[in-house]
């Protein structure tokens, strides 16, 4: 059988060639896909039961027109992922999609669309790009607020825990060893990240630009790639450790961690996905500053929190070990 591959070629021994990112847009696109094919996404059933009835129908239909239940969806729906990419930034960006890129991506959608009514709807979006971009941005935000925003905290914890574990594996065993663990369709081949594909083969020279690796909770059924400029070469892969209970209430997670660490330290660790000062920690957890400082010291000594100085302030944030612990509880 003639196998198809996308090879992301990297500079040998260049640790900076691999970066990790988070993509709210990718999660939303695959949430739309999961809602169209629930039988293919058993790990999302718990989330679906809670989310399905809240999603605005018209907004969902706009996105479902662009995101089929399988195959291609517009590259402009997933901007180049970064560590700190926010849902708000992704939504606003959709209003200013470059004209040329919009035409290319939407033409691809039109070619792949079946049914006279659906093709006519896509053609109208091609003919009236300004109105369509605004409609897409509004639909993106409407579906996001109803379907993903309520579980974004839980989802983001899983993503960051996956990144933390894989970054540590790079430090311990090298890029090649880490790449081999991403997915059965991904391999390390002589200085390239090779992804087995169904339809096409391509060699992408990432030397000088690097490759972004993006874990996904919603896209748990396989791998996806971005290869065409101006997109950053990107490989989306299933986050490890995703179970059907990933979307459970944050209070349940806090209770589970509390049994291990104590309620105060569990709360501090869960909130430590962003750098915060000791005073902020104390205020958010309703603790005295001295008590918060004591708990932070315990967490830091256990390797779960790192403290770094920024001018006169000391900022505290979860370490990779802390991320892994939170992810394991989820």
JOTAFEN-V143111 format. One record per residue. N is the residue number from 1. SS is DSSP state (H for helix, E for strand, - for the rest). Layout:
N;SS + N;SS
This chain:
1;- + 2;- + 3;- + 4;E + 5;E + 6;E + 7;E + 8;E + 9;E + 10;- + 11;- + 12;- + 13;- + 14;- + 15;H + 16;H + 17;H + 18;E + 19;E + 20;E + 21;E + 22;E + 23;- + 24;H + 25;H + 26;H + 27;H + 28;H + 29;H + 30;H + 31;H + 32;H + 33;H + 34;H + 35;H + 36;H + 37;- + 38;H + 39;H + 40;H + 41;- + 42;H + 43;H + 44;H + 45;H + 46;H + 47;H + 48;H + 49;H + 50;H + 51;H + 52;H + 53;H + 54;H + 55;- + 56;- + 57;H + 58;H + 59;H + 60;H + 61;H + 62;H + 63;H + 64;H + 65;H + 66;H + 67;- + 68;- + 69;- + 70;- + 71;- + 72;- + 73;- + 74;- + 75;H + 76;H + 77;H + 78;- + 79;- + 80;- + 81;- + 82;E + 83;- + 84;- + 85;- + 86;- + 87;H + 88;H + 89;H + 90;H + 91;H + 92;H + 93;H + 94;H + 95;H + 96;H + 97;- + 98;- + 99;H + 100;H + 101;H + 102;H + 103;H + 104;H + 105;H + 106;H + 107;H + 108;H + 109;H + 110;H + 111;H + 112;H + 113;- + 114;- + 115;- + 116;H + 117;H + 118;H + 119;H + 120;H + 121;H + 122;H + 123;H + 124;H + 125;H + 126;H + 127;H + 128;- + 129;H + 130;H + 131;H + 132;H + 133;H + 134;H + 135;H + 136;H + 137;H + 138;H + 139;H + 140;H + 141;H + 142;H + 143;H + 144;H + 145;H + 146;H + 147;H + 148;H + 149;H + 150;H + 151;H + 152;H + 153;H + 154;H + 155;H + 156;H + 157;H + 158;H + 159;H + 160;H + 161;H + 162;H + 163;H + 164;H + 165;H + 166;H + 167;H + 168;H + 169;H + 170;H + 171;H + 172;H + 173;H + 174;- + 175;H + 176;H + 177;H + 178;H + 179;H + 180;- + 181;- + 182;- + 183;- + 184;- + 185;- + 186;E + 187;E + 188;E + 189;- + 190;- + 191;- + 192;E + 193;E + 194;E + 195;E + 196;E + 197;E + 198;- + 199;- + 200;- + 201;- + 202;E + 203;E + 204;E + 205;E + 206;- + 207;- + 208;- + 209;- + 210;- + 211;E + 212;E + 213;E + 214;E + 215;E + 216;E + 217;- + 218;- + 219;- + 220;- + 221;- + 222;- + 223;- + 224;E + 225;E + 226;E + 227;- + 228;- + 229;- + 230;- + 231;- + 232;- + 233;- + 234;E + 235;E + 236;E + 237;E + 238;E + 239;- + 240;- + 241;- + 242;- + 243;- + 244;- + 245;- + 246;- + 247;- + 248;- + 249;- + 250;H + 251;H + 252;H + 253;H + 254;H + 255;H + 256;H + 257;H + 258;H + 259;H + 260;H + 261;H + 262;- + 263;H + 264;H + 265;H + 266;H + 267;H + 268;H + 269;H + 270;H + 271;- + 272;- + 273;- + 274;- + 275;- + 276;E + 277;E + 278;H + 279;H + 280;H + 281;H + 282;H + 283;H + 284;H + 285;- + 286;- + 287;- + 288;- + 289;H + 290;H + 291;H + 292;H + 293;H + 294;H + 295;H + 296;H + 297;H + 298;H + 299;H + 300;H + 301;H + 302;- + 303;- + 304;- + 305;E + 306;E + 307;E + 308;E + 309;E + 310;E + 311;- + 312;- + 313;E + 314;E + 315;E + 316;E + 317;E + 318;E + 319;- + 320;H + 321;H + 322;H + 323;H + 324;H + 325;H + 326;H + 327;H + 328;H + 329;H + 330;-
